[in-house]
Amino acid sequence: VEVDEVLTGCRAEQPGFMEVSFPTIAGVGSNGAIIHYRAQAGTDLLKSLDKSKPILIDSGGQYLYGTTDVTRTWHFGEPTEEFRDLYTRVLKGNIGVDTMVFPENTPGFVLDVFARKSLWEAGKDYGHGTGHGVGAALNVHEGPHSISPRWGNKEAMKKGMVVSNEPGYYEDGNFGIRIENLLECQYVLDENNEEKKEDGESAPAGKKFLKFDKLTMIPIQKNLIKVELLSSEELDWLDSYHEEVFAKVSPLLEADSPAMKWLEKSCVKMDRL
């Protein structure tokens, strides 16, 4: 409950804030495994922050200029090796979707497998879609597009669409893991900064390709990551993401403030084996 109040209070101080975009999900330990958990005072499920357990926080705001939705899973104690393994597999799924390049008119269900591949390799999965459309100062869940195993939704991904990227893993009675960024679908550009098109030799001439640009700028907790599970390309992605986060967020913070010190520490390059 207090986490919800603090997050909402911080957002309320920001220009253009109207309201939260959905009830905050802040689940400690086993509550994190309840996908749409909502902390409410006086209920039996309510838990206090505990350094020995992870906390999953999914929150967002409605602003005059847009809508946000972000999830991070934090652990302020000593995570188990099993937890770090699963967290890293969820991160690999997030990176897999983030770095996709695909032909225009590709439906979202085709992309879903890239979010689940690493979990499947460990015999794990999650029971919700990987991504939903997001409106601009409208609905935080807004179609018609999505990224999920539901192959019946054949709506193609198109330039300008915003979609969430939120693979996860949930162990009932123990913990939940989810990492969510918002992405904007954009055309792949060539060296002349023009929309890159297929040359017609291996695919129909004029076919364009799409990629995702990241909209969410929040660090990922590095000590939860098992470096040996990440490829060099995935480590490069992580370093590049944190470099972008710092470049965009640090000018908004006061020098030597606790927030700035946390950001600096969170955005240093990942140690490699």
C-alpha positions in Angstrom: 0.0 0.0 0.0 2.8 2.4 0.9 4.6 1.6 -2.3 1.5 2.6 -4.3 1.2 5.8 -2.3 4.8 6.8 -2.9 4.7 6.1 -6.6 1.4 7.9 -7.1 2.8 10.9 -5.1 5.9 11.1 -7.2 3.9 11.0 -10.4 1.4 13.6 -9.1 4.4 16.1 -8.9 5.2 15.7 -12.6 3.8 18.1 -15.3 0.8 16.9 -17.1 -0.1 14.1 -14.7 -3.8 13.3 -14.6 -4.2 10.0 -12.8 -2.7 6.5 -12.6 -3.2 4.4 -15.7 -4.2 1.4 -13.7 -4.2 0.3 -10.0 -0.5 -0.3 -9.0 0.6 -3.9 -8.6 3.2 -4.2 -5.8 3.6 -7.8 -4.8 6.2 -9.0 -2.2 7.2 -12.6 -2.3 4.3 -14.9 -3.1 2.0 -11.9 -3.9 4.3 -11.2 -6.9 3.1 -14.5 -8.4 -0.5 -13.2 -8.5 -0.4 -11.5 -11.9 -3.0 -8.8 -11.2 -2.4 -8.5 -7.4 -3.5 -5.3 -5.7 -2.4 -4.5 -2.2 -5.3 -3.4 0.0 -5.0 -2.5 3.7 -6.7 -4.9 6.1 -6.5 -8.0 3.8 -4.9 -11.3 4.7 -2.7 -11.2 1.6 -1.0 -7.9 2.6 2.8 -8.3 3.1 5.5 -5.9 4.2 8.7 -5.2 2.3 11.2 -8.0 3.1 14.9 -7.9 2.0 14.8 -11.7 1.8 12.1 -11.7 -0.9 11.7 -10.0 -4.3 9.1 -7.4 -5.0 7.3 -7.0 -8.3 6.1 -3.5 -9.1 3.9 -2.8 -12.1 2.6 0.8 -12.4 1.9 3.6 -14.7 0.4 7.1 -15.2 -1.9 9.0 -17.5 -0.5 12.3 -18.7 -1.7 15.0 -21.0 1.0 13.8 -23.5 0.8 10.1 -23.1 0.4 6.9 -21.0 3.0 4.9 -19.2 3.2 1.3 -18.0 6.3 -0.3 -16.6 7.3 -3.3 -14.5 10.5 -4.1 -12.7 11.3 -6.9 -10.2 13.7 -5.9 -7.4 15.5 -7.9 -4.7 17.3 -6.0 -2.0 18.8 -9.0 -0.3 20.5 -12.1 -1.5 18.6 -13.8 -4.3 18.9 -17.5 -4.8 20.7 -18.9 -7.8 17.4 -20.3 -9.1 15.8 -16.9 -8.9 18.7 -15.3 -10.8 18.6 -18.0 -13.4 14.8 -17.4 -14.0 15.2 -13.6 -13.9 17.9 -13.8 -16.5 15.8 -16.0 -18.8 12.9 -13.4 -18.5 15.4 -10.6 -19.4 16.6 -12.6 -22.4 13.0 -12.8 -23.6 12.6 -9.1 -23.1 15.8 -8.5 -25.2 14.7 -11.0 -27.8 11.5 -9.0 -28.5 13.2 -5.6 -28.2 15.8 -6.5 -30.8 13.5 -8.1 -33.4 13.6 -7.0 -37.0 10.6 -8.3 -39.0 8.7 -7.6 -42.2 5.8 -5.2 -42.1 2.4 -6.8 -41.8 3.8 -9.4 -39.4 1.1 -10.2 -36.7 2.1 -10.1 -33.0 1.7 -13.8 -32.3 4.7 -14.5 -34.6 6.9 -12.4 -32.3 5.7 -14.0 -29.0 8.0 -17.1 -29.3 11.1 -14.8 -29.0 10.0 -13.8 -25.5 9.6 -17.4 -24.3 12.5 -19.2 -26.0 14.9 -19.1 -23.0 12.2 -20.1 -20.5 11.1 -22.9 -22.8 14.6 -24.2 -22.9 14.4 -24.6 -19.1 11.0 -26.2 -19.2 9.3 -23.0 -18.0 6.6 -20.6 -19.3 4.2 -17.9 -18.3 0.4 -17.7 -18.6 -0.2 -14.3 -20.1 0.5 -12.4 -23.3 3.8 -10.8 -23.8 2.5 -7.4 -25.0 -0.6 -5.3 -25.3 -1.2 -2.1 -27.2 -1.0 1.2 -25.3 -2.9 4.4 -26.0 -1.8 8.0 -25.7 -3.6 9.5 -22.7 -6.3 6.9 -23.4 -6.5 3.2 -22.5 -3.4 1.5 -21.1 -4.7 -1.7 -22.7 -5.6 -0.7 -26.2 -5.9 -2.8 -29.3 -6.1 -3.9 -31.9 -2.5 -5.3 -31.8 -0.9 -7.5 -29.2 2.0 -9.9 -28.8 0.7 -13.2 -27.4 0.3 -16.9 -28.3 -3.3 -16.2 -29.4 -2.8 -16.8 -33.1 -6.4 -15.8 -33.7 -5.4 -12.1 -33.5 -3.8 -11.6 -36.9 -3.6 -7.8 -36.6 -0.3 -6.7 -38.1 2.3 -4.6 -36.3 2.5 -1.2 -38.0 4.7 1.9 -37.8 3.7 4.1 -34.8 2.1 1.4 -32.8 3.1 1.3 -29.1 3.2 -2.1 -27.4 4.3 -3.4 -24.1 7.1 -6.0 -23.8 6.6 -7.9 -20.6 7.7 -11.5 -20.4 7.6 -13.0 -16.9 7.7 -16.1 -14.7 5.6 -16.9 -11.7 6.0 -19.6 -9.0 2.8 -19.9 -7.0 3.3 -19.4 -3.3 6.9 -18.1 -3.8 7.6 -15.2 -6.2 6.9 -13.5 -9.5 9.2 -12.0 -12.1 8.3 -9.6 -14.8 10.3 -7.0 -16.8 8.3 -4.6 -18.9 9.2 -1.8 -21.2 7.0 0.1 -23.7 8.2 0.0 -27.3 7.3 2.0 -30.4 7.2 0.2 -33.8 9.3 2.0 -36.4 10.7 1.3 -39.9 14.2 0.1 -40.2 16.2 2.9 -42.0 19.1 2.5 -44.4 22.4 4.4 -44.5 20.6 7.4 -46.1 18.1 7.5 -43.2 15.4 6.3 -45.6 13.0 3.4 -45.1 14.9 0.3 -46.0 13.3 -1.9 -48.6 13.9 -5.4 -49.8 15.8 -5.5 -53.2 13.4 -8.0 -54.7 15.9 -10.9 -55.0 15.0 -12.8 -51.9 11.6 -11.2 -51.2 9.0 -9.1 -53.0 10.6 -5.8 -54.1 9.6 -2.8 -51.9 8.9 -4.9 -48.8 9.7 -2.8 -45.7 11.0 -4.0 -42.3 10.1 -2.9 -38.8 11.9 -2.7 -35.5 11.2 -1.4 -32.0 12.4 1.8 -30.3 12.5 1.8 -26.5 10.3 4.3 -24.7 10.8 3.2 -21.1 14.0 4.5 -19.4 14.5 2.6 -16.1 17.5 0.6 -15.1 17.5 -3.2 -14.8 18.9 -4.6 -11.5 22.2 -6.1 -12.6 23.0 -8.3 -9.5 20.0 -10.4 -10.4 21.5 -11.3 -13.8 23.6 -14.5 -14.4 26.1 -13.1 -16.8 27.0 -16.6 -18.1 23.5 -17.0 -19.5 23.8 -13.8 -21.7 25.4 -13.7 -25.1 27.9 -10.9 -25.9 25.2 -9.3 -28.0 22.8 -9.3 -25.1 25.4 -7.8 -22.8 26.0 -5.1 -25.4 22.3 -4.5 -25.4 22.2 -4.1 -21.7 25.2 -1.7 -21.6 23.7 0.3 -24.5 20.3 0.5 -22.7 21.8 1.7 -19.5 23.9 4.3 -21.4 20.7 5.6 -23.0 18.8 5.6 -19.7 21.5 7.6 -18.0 21.8 10.1 -20.9 18.1 10.8 -20.9 17.3 10.7 -17.2 20.4 12.2 -15.5 19.7 15.8 -16.8 16.3 15.6 -14.9 18.0 14.9 -11.5 19.8 17.1 -9.1 23.6 16.5 -8.9 24.7 14.5 -5.8 21.1 13.7 -5.0 20.3 10.2 -3.8 18.4 9.6 -7.0 21.4 10.6 -9.1 23.8 8.4 -7.1 21.4 5.5 -7.5 21.1 6.1 -11.2 24.9 6.3 -11.7 25.4 3.1 -9.8 22.6 1.3 -11.7 23.8 2.4 -15.2 27.5 1.3 -15.0 28.6 -1.3 -17.5 27.9 -4.9 -16.7 30.9 -6.9 -15.5 31.8 -9.7 -18.0 33.3 -13.1 -17.5 
